[in-house]
Amino acid sequence: MEVVTPESFAGFAASLAAAASDGRSVRILGGGSKPWAAPASDDALVLGTGRLDWTVEHTPGDMTAVFAAGVPFARAQAELALEGQRLALDPPLGLDDRATIGGIVATGDSGPLAHRYGTPRDQVLGVTVALSDGTIARSGSRVIKNVAGYDLPKLYAGSFGTLGAILAVGLRLRALPRATATILGGVADPDVLAGAVAYLAKAPFELEALDVAWRSGRGGVLAQVAGTAATRRADEVAFAMRDCGLGTIDIADDDGEFWERQRGLQRSDTRAVVLVTGPRTALPSVLRLADLHDATMVGRGGVGASYLTVDPEQVETLRAALPVGLHAVVLDRPAGAELDTWGVARGPEIELMRAVKAQFDPAGVCNSGLMVGGI
């Protein structure tokens, strides 16, 4: 397995084209903080983005920035903080020096802030990508109002390197909050918890995050508010939680530890992490499934995304028990565990994925190791 880390966009595109010409499989590698793909084959070319590590442009007045794909996420946040700004992204291990802007966007990795700000695909304004024929393509704009044309940025967000390599990403920025507060409410009834989440998601509290945690028949809701009136608004949210039937209400002004722990529960080295997505009305069913499979669950209650940490041998039974409308994707897994990542049966979804890939990678050389049937 050969590893190459080009130092320019042109060099990256040329390396990708040369591999395609030779018929070699290519794996795009960021910092390696999300080992969700199968190991690359011995004859594969691994193209790393580690040397594409510069800030292309930061325009504080427009609240936008463009970063090369290999820029560490932690470094980008530190740079933006000097202007009182931030990326409203908080994926697990985001402050690990290995996590890169390109890797976070390519995998669609997100954390609790997705409740208010969405996932990476919702915040990408433009991308520069290298295709397997050596073409460098640009789409989108750093100007937020530009929504015309084919939405290449959203297509590449979450593409796992199967359509080509992300070289640079333009992202919208947010102001750093002056203060935050987190309200925690506990409960042992899945229906009460789900009802509280449904109410809080619709109420005009402007929550930064609305998360759920659950383990062994008990859990709770974590809601974060931000801004100069964070303390007052936290009291209002706490009152609403009590009104929804939640108990053991606590308010924390120094809340970083809570959210770091919550993000950390989305990852595991020793068990499988299964991302279950679907209507948020299915939350009670997901919580009960977590109990049946001895799983720890954290997730975005207001947007229908739940991370279940479960023993690998339980993955397929959990997937088979999901109600209609829910879908499970396997992320982390222990070393040596062979699990179906996508769980998508042969059908129109696979054909659509193949058709899109044929447009962007007709040679079929860009391979993350995750796609069903070698798409």
C-alpha positions in Angstrom: 0.0 0.0 0.0 1.5 3.3 -1.1 0.8 6.5 0.7 1.3 9.8 -1.1 0.6 13.3 0.4 0.6 15.9 -2.4 1.4 19.5 -1.4 -0.8 21.3 -3.9 -4.2 20.9 -5.5 -2.7 20.4 -8.9 -0.4 17.7 -7.5 -3.3 15.9 -5.8 -5.4 15.9 -9.0 -2.4 14.6 -11.0 -1.7 11.8 -8.5 -5.4 10.8 -8.7 -5.4 10.8 -12.5 -2.2 8.8 -12.6 -3.7 6.1 -10.4 -6.8 6.0 -12.5 -4.7 5.6 -15.6 -2.9 2.7 -14.0 -6.2 1.1 -12.9 -5.3 1.4 -9.2 -7.8 1.7 -6.4 -7.5 5.0 -4.5 -8.3 5.8 -0.9 -8.6 9.4 0.2 -7.2 9.9 3.7 -7.6 12.8 6.1 -6.2 12.7 9.6 -7.4 9.2 10.3 -9.6 10.1 13.3 -12.6 8.3 11.8 -11.5 4.7 10.8 -14.9 3.8 9.4 -13.7 2.3 6.1 -12.4 -1.2 5.6 -8.6 -1.4 5.3 -7.2 -0.4 1.9 -6.0 -3.2 -0.3 -2.2 -3.9 -0.6 -2.0 -2.4 -4.1 -4.2 0.6 -3.4 -2.9 4.2 -3.5 -3.7 6.2 -0.4 -3.8 9.9 -1.1 -3.5 11.9 2.1 -4.6 15.5 2.5 -2.1 16.3 5.4 -0.1 18.8 3.4 -3.1 20.7 2.1 -3.2 22.6 5.4 -3.6 26.3 4.7 -6.4 28.8 5.1 -7.5 29.8 1.6 -9.5 32.8 2.7 -11.2 34.2 5.9 -13.6 37.1 5.4 -14.8 38.1 8.9 -17.3 40.6 7.6 -19.1 38.1 5.4 -18.9 35.4 8.2 -17.3 33.0 5.7 -14.0 31.1 5.4 -12.4 28.7 3.0 -10.0 26.0 4.3 -7.9 23.5 2.4 -9.0 20.0 3.2 -6.1 19.0 5.5 -6.5 21.9 7.9 -6.9 20.5 11.4 -10.4 21.4 12.8 -9.0 22.5 16.1 -6.6 24.9 14.4 -9.3 26.4 12.3 -11.5 27.0 15.4 -8.6 28.7 17.2 -7.9 30.9 14.2 -11.5 31.9 13.9 -11.9 32.6 17.7 -9.4 35.5 17.3 -12.2 37.2 15.4 -14.9 36.1 17.8 -16.2 33.6 15.3 -16.5 29.8 15.0 -17.5 26.9 12.9 -20.8 25.7 14.4 -19.6 22.1 14.2 -18.7 19.9 17.1 -18.0 16.4 16.0 -16.6 13.8 18.4 -12.8 14.1 18.6 -13.1 17.4 16.8 -10.4 18.9 19.0 -8.2 15.9 18.3 -5.3 17.2 16.2 -6.0 14.5 13.6 -9.5 15.6 12.7 -9.5 17.7 9.5 -12.0 20.0 7.9 -12.0 17.8 4.8 -12.5 14.6 6.8 -15.4 16.1 8.8 -17.2 17.2 5.7 -16.5 14.1 3.7 -17.9 11.9 6.4 -20.7 14.2 7.4 -19.6 13.9 11.0 -21.5 16.0 13.5 -22.3 16.6 17.2 -24.9 18.2 19.4 -24.8 21.6 17.6 -26.5 19.9 14.6 -29.8 20.5 16.4 -29.7 24.2 15.6 -27.1 24.5 12.8 -27.4 21.3 11.0 -24.7 18.8 9.8 -21.7 19.8 7.7 -23.7 19.6 4.5 -25.9 22.4 5.8 -23.0 24.7 6.4 -20.9 24.1 3.3 -21.0 27.0 0.8 -18.6 25.7 -1.8 -16.1 23.0 -2.5 -13.0 22.5 -4.7 -12.7 18.8 -5.7 -10.3 16.6 -7.7 -12.0 14.1 -10.0 -10.4 10.8 -11.1 -9.6 12.2 -14.6 -7.4 14.9 -13.0 -10.0 17.6 -13.4 -10.2 20.2 -10.6 -13.8 21.4 -10.2 -15.2 24.2 -8.2 -18.8 24.7 -7.2 -20.8 26.9 -4.8 -19.7 30.3 -3.5 -18.5 31.8 -0.3 -21.5 34.2 -0.6 -24.3 32.8 1.5 -27.1 33.9 -0.7 -25.9 31.9 -3.7 -28.1 28.8 -4.1 -28.3 28.6 -7.9 -27.0 25.7 -9.9 -26.1 22.1 -9.2 -25.4 21.6 -5.5 -22.0 19.9 -5.7 -21.1 21.0 -2.1 -24.0 19.0 -0.6 -23.3 16.0 -2.8 -19.7 15.8 -1.6 -20.6 16.3 2.0 -20.9 12.7 3.3 -19.6 11.1 0.1 -16.7 9.3 2.0 -14.3 10.0 -0.8 -16.2 7.8 -3.3 -16.7 10.6 -5.9 -13.3 12.2 -5.8 -11.2 14.1 -3.3 -12.3 17.3 -1.5 -9.4 19.7 -1.8 -11.0 22.8 -0.1 -14.2 23.7 1.6 -16.0 27.1 2.0 -18.0 27.3 5.2 -20.4 29.7 6.8 -19.3 31.0 10.2 -21.1 31.9 13.4 -20.4 34.3 16.3 -18.8 32.8 19.4 -21.5 32.8 22.2 -20.7 35.0 25.1 -22.1 32.5 27.6 -23.8 29.1 27.6 -25.9 27.1 30.0 -27.1 23.6 30.0 -30.3 22.2 31.5 -30.5 18.5 32.4 -33.6 16.6 33.2 -33.8 12.9 34.1 -36.6 10.4 33.4 -37.2 6.6 33.3 -40.1 6.6 30.9 -39.3 6.6 27.1 -42.6 8.2 26.2 -42.2 11.0 28.7 -38.7 11.7 27.5 -39.9 11.7 23.8 -42.7 14.0 24.7 -40.4 16.5 26.4 -38.1 16.5 23.4 -40.9 17.1 21.0 -42.1 20.0 23.1 -38.7 21.6 23.5 -37.9 21.2 19.8 -40.9 23.3 18.9 -40.8 25.8 21.7 -39.3 29.2 21.0 -36.2 28.7 23.2 -33.7 29.0 20.3 -31.7 26.0 21.8 -28.2 25.5 20.6 -28.4 21.8 21.3 -31.2 19.3 22.4 -29.7 15.9 23.1 -30.8 12.7 24.6 -28.8 10.2 26.7 -30.1 6.7 27.7 -28.8 3.6 29.3 -30.4 0.6 31.1 -33.9 2.0 31.3 -33.1 5.5 32.4 -31.9 8.6 30.7 -32.5 12.3 30.3 -32.5 15.4 28.1 -29.7 17.9 27.8 -30.6 21.3 26.4 -28.2 24.2 25.8 -28.9 27.9 25.5 -26.4 30.6 24.6 -26.1 34.4 24.6 -26.1 37.2 27.1 -29.5 36.1 28.5 -28.4 32.4 28.9 -29.2 32.3 32.6 -32.7 33.6 32.3 -33.5 31.4 29.4 -32.1 28.4 31.2 -34.6 29.0 34.0 -37.4 29.1 31.4 -36.3 25.8 29.9 -36.0 24.2 33.3 -39.6 25.2 34.1 -40.7 23.7 30.7 -38.9 20.4 31.5 -40.7 20.1 34.8 -43.9 20.8 33.1 -43.2 18.0 30.6 -42.7 15.5 33.5 -38.9 15.4 33.7 -37.3 15.3 37.1 -33.9 15.9 38.7 -33.5 19.2 36.9 -30.0 20.7 37.0 -28.6 23.8 35.4 -24.9 24.1 34.6 -23.2 27.3 33.5 -19.8 25.6 33.2 -21.2 23.0 30.8 -18.3 22.0 28.6 -17.7 18.7 30.4 -21.3 17.6 29.8 -21.1 18.0 26.1 -17.6 16.5 25.8 -19.0 13.4 27.5 -22.0 13.4 25.2 -19.9 13.6 22.1 -17.5 11.0 23.4 -20.4 8.5 23.6 -20.8 8.6 19.9 -17.5 6.8 19.5 -16.1 3.4 20.7 -13.0 1.3 20.3 -14.5 -1.9 21.8 -18.1 -2.0 20.6 -20.0 -1.1 17.5 -21.6 2.3 17.1 -24.7 2.3 15.0 -26.2 5.5 13.7 -30.0 5.2 13.5 -31.8 8.0 11.6 -35.5 8.6 10.9 -38.5 10.5 12.1 -38.0 11.9 15.6 -41.5 10.5 16.5 -39.8 7.1 16.6 -37.6 8.1 19.6 -39.5 5.9 22.1 -39.0 2.8 19.9 -35.3 3.6 19.6 -35.0 3.9 23.3 -36.7 0.6 23.9 -34.5 -1.1 21.3 -31.5 0.2 23.1 -32.6 -1.5 26.3 -33.4 -4.8 24.4 -29.9 -4.8 23.0 -28.0 -3.6 26.1 -27.0 -0.5 24.2 -25.9 2.9 25.3 -27.7 5.6 23.3 -27.0 9.3 22.8 -28.4 11.5 20.1 -30.1 14.5 18.6 -33.6 14.1 19.9 -34.9 17.0 17.8 -33.6 15.8 14.5 -34.0 12.1 14.7 -30.4 10.9 14.8 -29.4 8.4 17.5 -26.0 6.7 18.2 -26.3 3.3 19.7 -23.2 1.6 21.1 -23.8 -2.1 21.1 -22.0 -5.4 21.0 -21.1 -6.3 17.4 -23.1 -9.6 17.5 -26.2 -7.5 18.2 -26.0 -5.2 15.2 -28.0 -7.3 12.7 -30.8 -8.2 15.2 -31.0 -4.5 16.1 -31.2 -3.5 12.4 -33.8 -6.2 11.7 -36.0 -4.9 14.6 -36.0 -1.2 13.4 -39.5 0.1 12.7 -40.3 1.1 9.1 -38.8 4.5 8.2 -35.7 4.0 10.3 -32.3 3.1 8.9 -29.0 2.0 10.6 -25.5 2.7 9.5 -22.5 1.1 11.3 -19.7 3.6 12.1 -17.1 2.4 14.7 -16.5 -1.3 15.2 -13.9 -3.3 17.1 -10.8 -4.5 15.2 -11.6 -7.6 13.2 -15.4 -7.2 13.4 -17.0 -7.7 9.9 -20.2 -5.8 9.8 -22.4 -4.5 6.9 -21.9 -0.8 7.1 -25.0 0.4 5.2 -27.5 -2.4 5.4 -29.1 -1.4 2.1 -30.6 -4.2 0.1 -30.2 -4.3 -3.6 -32.7 -1.9 -5.2 -33.2 1.6 -6.4 -31.0 3.2 -3.8 -28.0 1.2 -4.9 -28.7 1.9 -8.6 -29.0 5.6 -7.9 -25.7 5.6 -6.0 -24.0 3.8 -8.9 -25.5 6.3 -11.4 -24.1 9.2 -9.5 -20.7 7.6 -9.0 -20.5 6.8 -12.8 -20.9 10.6 -13.5 -18.1 11.6 -11.2 -15.8 8.6 -11.1 -16.4 6.6 -14.3 -13.1 4.7 -13.8 -14.4 3.5 -10.5 -11.1 4.0 -8.7 -12.2 6.1 -5.7 -13.0 3.5 -3.1 -13.7 4.2 0.6 -14.2 0.6 1.4 -17.7 1.4 2.7 -19.9 1.2 -0.4 -22.0 -1.9 -1.0 -21.0 -3.9 -4.0 -17.9 -1.9 -4.6 -19.8 1.2 -5.8 
